[in-house]
Amino acid sequence: MNRIFAKRSGVAWLVRAASTLVLVAGLAGCSSSSSSSGEGDASSSQQFVIARGEPRDRLRQIFARYRGSSFYRDSSEVVLRIVPADSSMATPPADPMVAELLAGGNQTQRAPFRVRWTGKQLDVQAYSVRMRVDASQDSGPVELNAWFDEPETRHFDSQMLVDRWQKPKSQRIDLDRVMRDEVLRSKLSAGLAGPPPQLEWLFAGDPMSGIFEPSAELKWLEDDVFAGQKMRRIAAQTEGKSYVFWIDPTASVIRRVELPLPPVDGLDRSRSSLTLEFREASFAPPANEEDAFEFDFQPPFRAQRVTQFVPVPPPPPSSLLGRRMPNDTMRTLTGTGDNSRVVLFRLSEDEDANIREPHWIASAVMRARQANLAGVHWAATTADESLQRELAKAWTGAVTVMSDRSLRDAFGLLRLGPGGIALIDSDQTVLLTERRINASSVGNVLAALADDSAGVDVPAKIQSDYEQLQRSYEAALAKVLQP
């Protein structure tokens, strides 16, 4: 993961890069996340951080507060703030994608996630994941229910994971057991900042052990204000990376964590930042005990209850595959009516997306040349006239750039919405359509071009492959469906 893909959307890479390096100084270096036994003494460390003391000991006590808590809730988000360095003072980055990211000016991107723990029930809303773990009995069954808020996949084909296991008396939730399902784990890890660190703080046996290694350096910083409150701050440095924990001294709760920015040239590192912000974080239950509405867990579909999630196949291929386009449409696309195969990209109307998409188009052209895929006419359209001029100037001789208006009839025939791709053979046969311009769809276009060059019936192959995927999915789903 060493590239930045867009002015705005590329910021997600920065967050993932930092989280990969060691999320909040601990996920990569933490020990086994086996549950601590017993509820612990949740009140003994209620106000310990008022006295500074040795920072390593104080931070350990803070995590003991989490592990011993019988209630916790927050409304959190990861926040990335990008401020480019003064161009007059810095050499432009050699990587053009990094340069374009920084050319976007000051930017902020946020991704929310929330956690609530009542001592008997764990609720998580993180990215597309909706999860509830019921451990209401002191000993006995624990039940996990999880689903994905993904309208684009029909909420993962309406699958709801239902998992049950026994826990020993007085044991907290076993985080490893909660995260056992591979798809659930990957969904929680694939967001802007990886899995919510609160889960590790609340349930791991030795959370964030990496910052407590003998080689790590911890020290107090001056107090500072967050969300209108004065916070105590502990800085931790390990393996050349620095982290700062902002702690509410009245409740021993972490309210903010500063993460290291990745080593990207061209950032104003004094003003750019990557933080986890835990607003409304509290160990105190609400007075009326009626906050369940904040975590409405009911899915908007009739659930297929499964013992494990089964990856869903992609949407079915277009019924247009294998059909022939009118000759006048091909002449409009190529400008000359030659017999080249045509790859048509229709850029999105969304600003963030249509800034990123030209990178994928350029990548497709370059990779096709490297693979000696000749006889291809590349075309792109956009509704943005200024972007059309920019791309036409940049891609002279490589990609024909046109206005969306000039191809309205073709879009109708191809059922090609903004952000889509169409591949048309030299005999006007539609070989492939894709709904989104991204790494996966570009790879599919290149594979289809290679197959067509080798004499493969591409539409028939795509349909056959999809039917096989669908059969495999249905067979796998049947094995895990619950009554």
DOPA-256835 format. One record per residue (C-alpha): residue number from 1; residue in one letter; z, y, x. Coordinates in Angstrom, 3 decimals. Last residue first. Layout:
BEGIN
nr_rest_pz_py_px
NUM_A_Z_Y_X
...
This chain:
BEGIN
nr_rest_pz_py_px
483_P_10.462_-22.802_-33.272
482_Q_10.085_-21.657_-29.663
481_L_6.731_-21.274_-27.954
480_V_6.723_-22.304_-24.284
479_K_4.238_-25.199_-24.284
478_A_1.929_-23.610_-26.861
477_L_1.626_-20.527_-24.656
476_A_0.304_-22.560_-21.730
475_A_-2.351_-24.221_-23.907
474_E_-3.329_-20.915_-25.502
473_Y_-3.598_-19.271_-22.098
472_S_-5.710_-22.067_-20.636
471_R_-8.075_-21.973_-23.608
470_Q_-8.372_-18.186_-23.349
469_L_-9.043_-18.310_-19.627
468_Q_-11.727_-20.969_-20.176
467_E_-13.329_-18.871_-22.902
466_Y_-13.290_-15.864_-20.582
465_D_-14.962_-17.762_-17.758
464_S_-17.697_-19.013_-20.083
463_Q_-18.336_-15.534_-21.455
462_I_-18.486_-14.005_-17.987
461_K_-20.769_-16.781_-16.730
460_A_-23.139_-16.396_-19.685
459_P_-23.292_-12.622_-19.180
458_V_-23.915_-13.075_-15.407
457_D_-26.697_-15.658_-15.512
456_V_-26.553_-16.320_-11.761
455_G_-29.685_-15.662_-9.688
454_A_-27.922_-14.857_-6.420
453_S_-28.574_-11.124_-6.827
452_D_-27.017_-11.352_-10.289
451_D_-23.914_-12.985_-8.831
450_A_-23.579_-10.268_-6.175
449_L_-24.002_-7.509_-8.754
448_A_-21.441_-9.195_-11.022
447_A_-18.941_-9.448_-8.159
446_L_-19.456_-5.764_-7.335
445_V_-18.907_-4.762_-10.955
444_N_-15.777_-6.929_-11.238
443_G_-14.309_-5.380_-8.095
442_V_-14.913_-1.915_-9.547
441_S_-13.136_-3.063_-12.722
440_S_-10.057_-4.201_-10.789
439_A_-9.771_-1.137_-8.568
438_N_-10.117_1.298_-11.465
437_I_-12.679_2.763_-13.868
436_R_-11.538_1.596_-17.295
435_R_-13.163_-0.058_-20.323
434_E_-15.598_-2.277_-18.432
433_T_-19.087_-3.383_-19.456
432_L_-21.160_-6.096_-17.811
431_L_-24.652_-7.564_-17.633
430_V_-26.513_-5.523_-20.240
429_T_-30.162_-6.607_-19.951
428_Q_-32.666_-3.816_-19.224
427_D_-34.920_-6.062_-17.066
426_S_-33.502_-4.401_-13.911
425_D_-30.000_-5.402_-14.993
424_I_-27.550_-3.035_-16.660
423_L_-23.946_-2.580_-15.493
422_A_-21.793_-0.375_-17.720
421_I_-18.518_1.354_-16.809
420_G_-15.922_3.102_-18.972
419_G_-13.556_6.061_-18.461
418_P_-14.753_7.852_-21.586
417_G_-16.083_5.338_-24.143
416_L_-19.102_3.088_-23.759
415_R_-20.258_1.442_-26.940
414_L_-23.444_0.663_-24.987
413_L_-25.797_1.872_-27.731
412_G_-23.567_4.835_-28.494
411_F_-23.151_5.734_-24.844
410_A_-26.922_5.565_-24.422
409_D_-27.458_7.968_-27.325
408_R_-24.925_10.432_-25.915
407_L_-26.509_10.296_-22.489
406_S_-27.559_13.906_-21.818
405_R_-24.378_15.274_-23.374
404_D_-22.182_13.481_-20.872
403_S_-23.687_15.638_-18.143
402_M_-25.313_13.944_-15.196
401_V_-24.580_12.874_-11.623
400_T_-27.041_10.567_-9.850
399_V_-25.176_8.824_-7.031
398_A_-26.205_8.354_-3.384
397_G_-28.958_10.901_-2.682
396_T_-26.669_13.898_-3.080
395_W_-23.128_12.647_-3.690
394_A_-21.067_15.687_-2.649
393_K_-23.315_18.273_-4.309
392_A_-23.702_16.269_-7.500
391_L_-19.937_15.608_-7.468
390_E_-19.017_19.284_-7.288
389_R_-21.599_20.323_-9.880
388_Q_-20.462_17.652_-12.345
387_L_-16.823_18.592_-11.710
386_S_-17.628_22.171_-12.721
385_E_-19.457_20.953_-15.835
384_D_-16.622_18.724_-17.024
383_A_-18.050_16.321_-19.639
382_T_-18.789_13.828_-16.893
381_T_-21.519_11.333_-16.111
380_A_-22.058_8.965_-13.218
379_A_-25.099_7.040_-11.995
378_W_-25.685_4.489_-9.246
377_H_-29.112_2.845_-8.999
376_V_-28.892_-0.587_-7.372
375_G_-31.757_-2.412_-5.661
374_A_-29.757_-3.526_-2.637
373_L_-26.413_-5.298_-2.408
372_N_-26.153_-5.474_1.369
371_A_-22.402_-6.244_1.219
370_Q_-21.577_-3.095_3.218
369_R_-23.869_-1.136_0.920
368_A_-22.085_-2.452_-2.151
367_R_-18.723_-1.630_-0.559
366_M_-19.757_1.989_0.011
365_V_-21.116_2.455_-3.498
364_A_-18.022_0.889_-5.088
363_S_-15.648_2.970_-2.935
362_A_-17.441_6.170_-3.918
361_I_-17.035_5.205_-7.570
360_W_-13.355_4.335_-7.064
359_H_-12.716_7.690_-5.407
358_P_-14.600_9.474_-8.186
357_E_-12.112_7.959_-10.685
356_R_-8.960_9.657_-9.403
355_I_-9.710_13.229_-10.533
354_N_-11.163_11.930_-13.770
353_A_-7.904_10.125_-14.528
352_D_-5.530_13.068_-14.072
351_E_-7.803_15.407_-16.024
350_D_-8.270_13.131_-19.043
349_E_-11.894_13.273_-20.186
348_S_-12.602_10.065_-18.358
347_L_-15.695_9.606_-16.229
346_R_-18.594_7.573_-17.586
345_F_-19.765_5.335_-14.750
344_L_-23.209_3.770_-15.016
343_V_-24.344_1.008_-12.665
342_V_-28.086_0.539_-13.014
341_R_-30.214_-2.309_-11.651
340_S_-33.391_-0.979_-10.161
339_N_-36.726_-1.385_-11.925
338_D_-37.805_2.242_-11.883
337_G_-37.749_4.441_-15.009
336_T_-37.703_7.594_-12.913
335_G_-34.595_9.462_-14.035
334_T_-32.571_6.314_-13.607
333_L_-30.367_6.631_-16.686
332_T_-32.854_8.423_-18.920
331_R_-35.581_5.950_-17.954
330_M_-33.233_3.094_-18.801
329_T_-32.581_4.556_-22.244
328_D_-36.335_4.931_-22.803
327_N_-36.792_1.239_-22.009
326_P_-34.491_0.148_-24.855
325_M_-31.477_-1.949_-23.735
324_R_-31.532_-5.724_-23.720
323_R_-28.635_-7.874_-24.906
322_G_-26.926_-10.360_-22.581
321_L_-23.517_-8.714_-22.858
320_L_-23.397_-6.543_-25.977
319_S_-20.676_-8.680_-27.565
318_S_-18.308_-7.046_-25.076
317_P_-16.057_-9.354_-23.108
316_P_-12.747_-10.402_-24.653
315_P_-9.664_-8.393_-23.646
314_P_-7.936_-9.708_-20.520
313_P_-5.883_-12.916_-20.650
312_V_-2.139_-12.733_-21.279
311_P_0.364_-13.781_-18.647
310_V_2.811_-16.281_-20.216
309_F_6.399_-15.088_-20.576
308_Q_9.061_-17.765_-20.590
307_T_11.053_-19.564_-23.270
306_V_8.906_-17.907_-25.907
305_R_9.484_-16.243_-29.279
304_Q_6.223_-14.974_-30.760
303_A_7.425_-11.739_-32.298
302_R_6.219_-10.057_-35.459
301_F_5.478_-6.569_-34.222
300_P_7.046_-3.131_-33.753
299_P_9.881_-4.577_-31.624
298_Q_13.490_-3.887_-32.677
297_F_15.540_-2.830_-29.659
296_D_16.561_0.651_-30.722
295_F_18.556_1.701_-27.702
294_E_19.696_5.239_-28.511
293_F_20.344_4.119_-32.081
292_A_23.184_1.956_-30.752
291_D_25.254_5.084_-30.018
290_E_27.919_4.555_-32.657
289_E_31.133_3.915_-30.719
288_N_32.580_7.048_-32.386
287_A_34.230_8.426_-29.255
286_P_31.393_7.432_-26.976
285_P_32.374_4.966_-24.247
284_A_33.348_6.510_-20.900
283_F_31.706_5.105_-17.743
282_S_29.139_7.891_-17.780
281_A_25.672_8.825_-16.607
280_E_24.309_11.563_-18.887
279_R_21.640_12.306_-16.320
278_F_21.133_9.791_-13.541
277_E_18.518_11.389_-11.296
276_L_16.683_9.260_-8.744
275_T_15.054_11.513_-6.193
274_L_11.934_12.031_-4.092
273_S_11.623_15.476_-2.577
272_S_9.205_18.070_-1.247
271_R_10.708_21.418_-0.214
270_S_11.765_20.799_3.412
269_R_9.092_18.143_3.826
268_D_6.264_20.582_3.218
267_L_3.800_17.721_3.105
266_G_0.632_17.707_5.213
265_D_1.189_14.470_7.095
264_V_2.537_11.551_5.061
263_P_5.481_9.579_6.492
262_P_7.047_8.408_3.218
261_L_9.677_10.650_1.628
260_P_13.234_9.396_1.974
259_L_15.276_8.951_-1.202
258_E_17.822_11.407_-2.600
257_V_20.198_9.791_-5.070
256_R_21.675_11.621_-8.076
255_R_24.486_11.233_-10.595
254_I_26.501_8.417_-9.052
253_V_29.723_7.927_-11.031
252_S_33.237_8.226_-9.628
251_A_34.362_9.968_-12.842
250_T_35.899_13.289_-11.814
249_P_34.253_13.503_-8.398
248_D_30.704_13.154_-9.803
247_I_28.820_11.702_-6.847
246_W_25.531_12.765_-5.251
245_F_24.315_10.059_-2.879
244_V_22.036_11.131_-0.017
243_Y_19.622_8.826_1.772
242_S_18.144_8.967_5.260
241_K_15.777_6.534_6.951
240_G_15.734_5.697_10.658
239_E_16.895_2.118_10.182
238_T_19.919_3.307_8.252
237_Q_21.176_6.792_7.494
236_A_23.625_7.441_4.694
235_A_24.580_10.880_3.420
234_I_27.531_11.231_1.051
233_R_27.661_14.128_-1.399
232_R_30.445_15.339_-3.698
231_M_29.096_17.009_-6.804
230_K_29.805_20.314_-8.537
229_Q_28.498_20.326_-12.079
228_G_25.762_22.375_-13.751
227_A_23.226_19.569_-13.832
226_F_23.684_19.065_-10.072
225_V_25.684_21.441_-7.872
224_D_26.467_20.916_-4.188
223_D_29.419_19.811_-2.068
222_E_28.888_19.926_1.692
221_L_27.862_16.660_3.295
220_W_30.093_13.684_4.070
219_K_28.931_11.087_6.556
218_L_27.515_7.576_6.791
217_E_25.716_6.052_9.765
216_A_24.249_2.541_9.520
215_S_24.382_0.332_12.630
214_P_27.471_-1.528_11.413
213_E_25.646_-2.490_8.184
212_F_27.088_-0.792_5.110
211_I_23.837_0.867_4.031
210_G_22.099_-2.521_3.886
209_S_24.785_-3.967_1.587
208_M_23.253_-2.157_-1.345
207_P_25.248_-4.112_-3.888
206_D_27.511_-6.960_-2.755
205_G_28.099_-9.240_-5.770
204_A_25.310_-7.666_-7.773
203_F_26.111_-6.808_-11.406
202_L_26.712_-3.106_-12.005
201_W_25.278_-1.600_-8.822
200_E_22.318_-3.970_-8.848
199_L_21.490_-3.152_-12.447
198_Q_22.011_0.555_-11.763
197_P_19.194_0.312_-9.217
196_P_16.615_0.304_-12.046
195_P_13.824_-2.027_-10.879
194_G_10.970_-0.506_-8.851
193_A_10.550_3.220_-8.449
192_L_7.338_4.122_-10.264
191_G_7.106_0.894_-12.199
190_A_6.014_-2.507_-10.900
189_S_9.455_-3.980_-10.271
188_L_10.544_-4.265_-13.896
187_K_7.171_-5.720_-14.857
186_S_7.289_-8.145_-11.916
185_R_10.740_-9.408_-12.857
184_L_9.765_-9.903_-16.484
183_V_6.633_-11.796_-15.428
182_E_8.552_-14.054_-13.026
181_D_11.372_-14.918_-15.418
180_R_14.580_-15.346_-13.399
179_M_15.697_-11.724_-13.588
178_V_18.650_-12.321_-15.909
177_R_19.681_-15.369_-13.897
176_D_19.634_-13.404_-10.644
175_L_21.689_-10.685_-12.350
174_D_24.434_-13.098_-13.428
173_I_26.317_-11.224_-16.147
172_R_29.999_-10.892_-15.429
171_Q_32.270_-13.893_-15.195
170_S_35.440_-13.974_-17.295
169_K_34.940_-17.639_-18.281
168_P_31.903_-19.297_-16.778
167_K_28.445_-18.465_-18.099
166_Q_26.184_-20.690_-20.149
165_W_22.476_-20.017_-20.550
164_R_20.003_-18.724_-23.089
163_D_16.514_-17.228_-22.841
162_V_14.390_-15.616_-25.519
161_L_11.291_-13.853_-24.185
160_M_9.348_-12.036_-26.854
159_Q_5.570_-12.412_-26.886
158_S_3.656_-10.133_-29.253
157_D_0.357_-10.670_-27.371
156_F_1.778_-8.769_-24.412
155_H_2.586_-5.857_-26.699
154_R_-0.913_-5.899_-28.171
153_T_-2.106_-5.641_-24.562
152_E_-2.980_-1.923_-24.858
151_P_0.027_-1.375_-27.144
150_E_2.348_-2.246_-24.268
149_D_6.051_-1.923_-25.079
148_F_6.983_-5.231_-23.496
147_W_9.547_-7.679_-24.840
146_A_12.914_-9.055_-23.789
145_N_15.751_-11.074_-25.321
144_L_18.495_-12.592_-23.198
143_E_21.264_-14.714_-24.665
142_V_24.493_-15.667_-22.870
141_P_26.279_-18.731_-24.148
140_G_29.891_-19.587_-23.462
139_S_32.836_-17.818_-21.953
138_D_34.208_-14.406_-22.824
137_Q_31.763_-14.230_-25.704
136_S_29.682_-11.089_-26.199
135_A_27.236_-11.800_-23.383
134_D_24.146_-10.438_-25.109
133_V_21.360_-9.353_-22.772
132_R_18.829_-6.896_-24.215
131_M_15.528_-5.951_-22.607
130_R_12.689_-3.546_-23.363
129_V_10.278_-3.347_-20.442
128_S_7.274_-0.967_-20.506
127_Y_8.778_1.431_-17.929
126_A_12.517_0.745_-18.007
125_Q_14.556_0.459_-21.185
124_V_17.555_-1.772_-20.511
123_D_20.407_-2.854_-22.769
122_L_23.319_-4.986_-21.547
121_Q_25.869_-6.305_-24.025
120_K_29.454_-7.491_-23.705
119_G_31.044_-5.041_-21.290
118_T_29.181_-2.276_-23.084
117_W_26.402_-1.817_-20.517
116_R_23.662_0.737_-21.150
115_V_20.651_1.394_-18.928
114_R_17.847_3.914_-19.201
113_F_14.510_4.537_-17.484
112_P_12.294_7.588_-17.263
111_A_9.326_8.175_-14.924
110_R_8.716_11.704_-13.663
109_Q_5.952_13.404_-11.701
108_T_6.089_16.890_-10.239
107_Q_3.308_18.741_-8.457
106_N_2.813_21.785_-6.238
105_G_-0.791_22.067_-5.155
104_G_-3.560_19.608_-5.984
103_A_-4.963_20.061_-2.484
102_L_-2.131_17.826_-1.280
101_L_-3.548_14.860_-3.134
100_E_-7.052_15.731_-1.989
99_A_-5.968_15.775_1.658
98_V_-4.237_12.428_1.242
97_M_-7.475_11.017_-0.158
96_P_-9.466_12.619_2.651
95_D_-7.337_10.887_5.327
94_A_-7.464_13.114_8.407
93_P_-4.775_15.384_6.989
92_P_-5.475_19.140_7.276
91_T_-3.840_20.633_10.393
90_A_-0.814_22.695_9.458
89_M_0.211_26.346_9.554
88_S_-2.654_27.972_7.705
87_S_-2.657_25.164_5.196
86_D_0.978_25.914_4.321
85_A_2.498_22.484_3.726
84_P_1.925_20.858_0.370
83_V_4.851_20.744_-2.094
82_I_5.234_17.440_-3.950
81_R_8.186_16.754_-6.234
80_L_8.824_13.147_-7.247
79_V_11.415_12.448_-9.933
78_V_12.764_9.040_-10.926
77_E_14.486_9.173_-14.272
76_S_17.777_8.386_-15.921
75_S_19.528_8.445_-19.270
74_D_22.847_6.758_-18.598
73_R_25.360_4.249_-19.884
72_Y_28.339_2.337_-18.570
71_F_31.195_0.376_-20.122
70_S_33.529_-2.387_-18.948
69_S_33.248_-1.243_-15.348
68_G_34.475_-3.388_-12.468
67_R_31.144_-3.719_-10.699
66_Y_30.433_-0.010_-11.164
65_R_33.824_1.065_-9.854
64_A_33.473_-1.382_-6.965
63_F_30.234_0.459_-6.156
62_I_32.221_3.680_-5.930
61_Q_34.871_1.996_-3.832
60_R_32.235_0.921_-1.307
59_L_31.040_4.529_-1.167
58_R_34.572_5.738_-0.473
57_D_35.108_3.183_2.275
56_R_31.906_4.193_4.065
55_P_32.705_7.878_3.570
54_E_36.149_7.698_5.250
53_G_38.511_9.913_3.261
52_R_37.223_12.512_0.842
51_A_39.994_12.831_-1.711
50_I_38.539_13.608_-5.122
49_V_36.601_10.356_-4.651
48_F_39.532_8.274_-5.856
47_Q_39.425_9.541_-9.440
46_Q_38.831_6.423_-11.548
45_S_39.239_3.950_-8.675
44_S_42.126_1.972_-10.173
43_S_40.717_2.202_-13.700
42_A_38.039_-0.488_-13.585
41_D_40.287_-3.117_-12.042
40_G_37.954_-6.120_-11.876
39_E_35.981_-7.586_-14.764
38_G_36.110_-11.082_-13.353
37_S_33.893_-12.779_-10.845
36_S_31.287_-10.684_-9.099
35_S_27.820_-11.817_-9.995
34_S_25.456_-13.198_-7.375
33_S_22.998_-10.596_-6.192
32_S_22.612_-12.141_-2.772
31_S_22.782_-9.539_-0.040
30_C_21.096_-6.201_-0.096
29_G_18.724_-5.112_2.608
28_A_15.487_-4.715_0.701
27_L_17.266_-3.433_-2.378
26_G_19.660_-1.236_-0.463
25_A_18.807_2.100_0.968
24_V_17.961_3.567_-2.395
23_L_14.905_1.393_-2.521
22_V_14.181_0.124_0.950
21_L_10.702_0.816_2.387
20_T_9.218_-0.525_-0.833
19_S_10.953_2.189_-2.861
18_A_9.523_4.828_-0.579
17_A_6.029_3.425_-0.835
16_R_6.314_3.019_-4.589
15_V_7.279_6.655_-5.002
14_L_4.532_7.846_-2.732
13_W_1.986_5.631_-4.446
12_A_2.917_7.077_-7.832
11_V_1.990_10.469_-6.437
10_G_-1.611_9.354_-6.416
9_S_-1.899_10.040_-10.133
8_R_-1.764_13.754_-9.450
7_K_-4.198_14.579_-6.699
6_A_-5.544_11.075_-6.514
5_F_-5.643_7.714_-4.732
4_I_-3.152_7.755_-1.917
3_R_-3.535_4.841_0.472
2_N_-1.182_2.639_2.443
1_M_0.000_0.000_0.000
